[in-house]
Amino acid sequence: MISVITLVLIVFFLELLYRTQWVDFYGKELRSFNASTTLESNVSTTTVLALGDSFTAGNRSYVSQLRTIFPHTRFINGGISGSGVKEALLVVKPHFAAFRPKVFLYQIYVGNDLIDLGYHTDWTRYSLSRNIWWSISGIFPSIPYVRRRFQEFQVSRKIKKEELATNGDAVGIDASPTFSPEHYNERVRQYYILDPSVTDDSIRLQGIRKGDFKEFTSLLERLMAFCTPPNCQPIVWVVPHKSQVSKRYYEQEKMLGAILPDPSIYVEENYPFFQGIQEAMQTQNIPVLNPLGMLRQVEKQHPTYFANDDHLNAFGQKSIAQWLAQRLKAFVH
């Protein structure tokens, strides 16, 4: 009985620390993706704060390339792999206090930003253990945080033990050039096992994702309120899902188990998810950028995504950096 009470107290204390960020739970990422001199608070140059998920996080993402393009601008990479808007809201206040950015660049991913709000329990379709886990995760977000850190540790150990070669920031990604459903990212395959329509519903804003989107835009508005012109320029940009970029990727996602019934939506450049973000940001006069057309063009020259993962490869990241640089010229130098 005492051990149970102790465990409950530990969980509640951990949750309190996590929600308040009295302990910097994401300081590891900040220190890994930024030089100590970059993080110094007395830097007087123009500062761009970039937040987002694994498309932003890393030492070889578009952020590091923007640093080369704009050598006189300070870029703070606040990206967190596996994160969403809820995690961004946890770190945005201390980041703004520490770095006082002139530009706030927030990256959204249509593929899983709605899923990251929390899974929906369904006691008729899913196992008891899975539903219990989802319920606990929704109440105590610090618990999936601990689990994610443990998974990162396991991946790191495996890489060291087996001396696996990694491709830049693509730790744990099968970087082989040949598509194979068996070797594809396990998490993506799991998504389609649980909900084969998840990608289509996210892009179209239909089914259960329509309600998720309302919550997402509400949280997004709170996040962007930290950056108010003329002292700070907020910019939102949306990473499309891989299946939207080329017919080849579209067919591969179907081979992974995705239900993508109407291919016409994968031709449209202004798809419902992107339009919805634009409308939500209109009241605050915040620009929302869409790289889909550009990615479709450069995809004809070279693959922009990994063959066995939904993330941008080195060429895709470089293309994004060059595309963003053209749109940042008005705000940085």
N, C-alpha and C positions, 0 to 999 in steps of 0.2 A: 504493500500500500504506500509506504514511504517513497519507494523508488518510482512509483507512478506519479505521485505528487511532484517529486523532483523533476521528472521528465517534462511534465506539463509546465512547470515553472521555467525550465530551461527554454522550452519552445516559445512561451510568451515573452520571455526576456529577449530571445533572439529576434522575434518578430518586432518588438519595440525598437531594437537597435536598427533593424533593417528598414523599417518604415520611416524612421526619423533620420537615418544615415548619420547617427552620432558616431558610428564607426564607418569609415569610408569603404564600403563593400566593393566598390568598383575602382578603387585607387590602383589596383594592379594593372588594369587596362590602360589607364591614363598614363602611368609611368612607362608602360611597355611601348606605347605608340607615339610618345612625345619625348624629345630630349629634355634633360633637366633644365637647360637654358631656355627652352621654349616655354616651360611651365613657370618661369620666374614672373612674379606679379608686377615687377617694376618695369617690364618691357613697355616701351612707349609707342611702338609701331602699331599700325592697324591690325586688329585681331579678328579672325574668322573662327567661330566655334562650329565644328561639324559634329552632329549627333546622328546616330542611326544604328543599324544592326551590323551583321557580319559583312555587308557590302561596304561599310564605312570602316569598320575596325580592321586593324592590321598595319604593318609597316610598309606594305606595298600596295595599299589601296589607292584610290584616286586622290586621297588627301595628301599623301606623300608626293605625288606627282604635281599637285597644285603648288606645293611648296617650291618646287623647281621652277615652275612657270612664273610664280610671283615671289621672287626671292626676298623682297622687302616687306612682305606681309607675313604676320604670324598666324599659322594655322594650328589650332588645337584640335587634335583628333580625340573626340570623346565617344567614339563608337564602341558598342558593347555587343559582342556576338550573342545571338539567341535572345536579344532584347526586343522590346516594343515600346509603345508610347508610355506605358506605366513606368518602366524603368527610366525612361528619359525624364519623366517628371520627378523622379527621385534625385537625379543628379543635376538637373538644370539650375536650381537655385545656387548651390555652392559653386558651380562652374561660372555662372554669371558674376557672382561676388568675387571670385578669384581672378577672372580673365577680362571682364568688362568688354565683351566682343562688340565690334561695330557691325558685323554681319553674323547672323545665326542661320546656318545651313542645315536643314533637317531632312534626312533621307527616309522615305517610306518604301515599303516593299509590298506590292499587291499580293504576293504569294502566301505570306503567313502573318501579316500584321493584325489581321482580324482574329486569326486563330490564337495569337499570343495574348489576347485579352482573357482567355480562359476557355477550357473545353466545356462543352455542354453535356451534362450527364443524361443518359438514356438507359434506364434500368431494364428495359425490354430487349435492347440490342447489344449492350456491352456487358462484360463480366462484372461481378460484384466488386472485385478488387480494383478494377479500373475506375469504376464510378466513385468508389470511396477515395481513391487517390486524387481524382479530379476535384472532388468536393473539398478535400483537405487543402489542395493546392490553391483553390480559389479563396479560401479563408485565410490561409497562412502562406503568402507568396515567398516568404523566406525559406520555406522547405524545398520548393523546386530550385531555388537559388543554390542551396547546399548540394542538392542532387547534381545540378549542372557543374558545379565546381568539382565534385567527385568524378564525374564523367570526363572532364578535362584532364584530371590527374591520371585517369586510366588510359586515355589516349596518349598522353605524354609518356607514360611508362611503356606502353606498347611500342611506340616509335623508338625509344631508346633501347629497349630490349631486342627488338628485331632489326634495329638499325635501318628503319625505313627511310627512304629518301622523301623529302617534302618539296613542294613547289611553292616557294615564297611563303605566303600566308596560308596556303592551302593545306594546313595540317589536318590529317585524317581524311583528305579527299583523294579518291582514286583519280590521279591525273592522267591516266592512259587516254589516248586519243580516240579509242573505239568504244562506242556505246554498247552497254551490256546491262539488261535489266537485273541480272544477278549481282552485278558489282555496283549498282546505282546506290546513291545515298540512302541508307536504311531508314532515316527519319522520313524522307519523302515517300518511300514505299509504304511506310506505316500510316502516313496521312491518308493515302488512297485506300488502304485496307479498311480504315475506320470510316472514312467518308470519301467515296470516289468522286463526288461532285464538288469537293472543297475548292478547287481552283476555279472551276466554272462559276460557282456561286459567288466567289470573292470578286471576280472580274465583273460579273453582271450585277452584283448586289441583289441577289435573290435568295430565297429560302431563309435559313437561320442567320446567314451572313448580313442580311439587310438590317436586322436588329443590332448586330455587332457593329455595323458601320455607324449607326447613330451614336453608340457609346464611344467609338473611336474618334469621331469628329468632335465630340464634346471634350474629350481629353486633349485632343490636338489643339483646340482653341485655347485651352488653359495653358498648354505648353508654349504656344506662340505669343501669349500675352506677356511673357518675360522679356520679349524684344519689341520695343516700341519706337517707331521713327519719331524724330530724326536722329536720335542717339544710336539706334540699332536698326538694321535692315533685316527683317525675317525673309527667308526664302525656303520654300518647300520643293522637293523634287521626288518623283515617284519612279522607282525601279519596276519595270514591267515584269510579268512572269515570263519565264523562258519560252513557254508554248506560244506566246504572242509574237515572238521575234521572227520565227521562220516556220514553214510548213514541216520541215524535218523535225524540229523540236516538238512541234504540235503532235506529230504522229508518234514520237518517242514517248511522250507523256501518256498517251493512250495505251501504249505497250506496257507502261508501268502500272496501269490500272485506273487511270483517270477517265472519268466520264466527261467528254467534251462534245456535246451533241450537235451544236451549230457552229460550223467553222467560220461563219460570216463575222462573228464577234472578234475573231482573231485576225481580221483584215482591218477593222476599224482602228484608227489611231486615237480618237477621243472616246475611249470606252467608258462604261458607267462608273467604275471605281474612280478613274481620274476625274471625270466630270463632277462627281460627288465631292471630291477634295477641293476642286476649283470653287464650287458653289459655297462650300463651308468657309473657305478662306476669303471669299469676296467681301464679306462684311468688314474684315480687317484690312482689306486692300493688300493682301499678301500674294506675291507671284507664286504660281505653281508650275513647275517645269516638267516637261514630258520628253524623255529621251528615246521613246519607242521608235519614231521615224528614223532617227539617226542610227540606232542599233540595227534596224532592218537593213539599212544601206550598207553599213560596214560589215555586217554578217555575210554579205555576198563576197567579200574579199577574204575573210578569215573568221573562224568560229569565235564568238564572243563569250560563250559560256563553256564550262567544263562539260566533257562528254557524259560523265556519270555523276553530275551534281547540278543543282539549280543556281549555282553562283557564277558570277562573272569570272572569266579567266584573266590572265595578265593583259591580253589584247583588249578585252572588254573594259577593264579598269582604265587602261590608257585612253581608250576612245571616250569614256565618260569624262575623264579629267580634261581632255581637250575641249569637249563639248561644254562642260561647266565653265571652263576658263573664259570662253567667249561671252558667257552670260554674267560673269563676275567682274568683268572689266569696268563696268560702270560704278562699282562699289569698292574695288581694291586696286592697288597699283604696285 
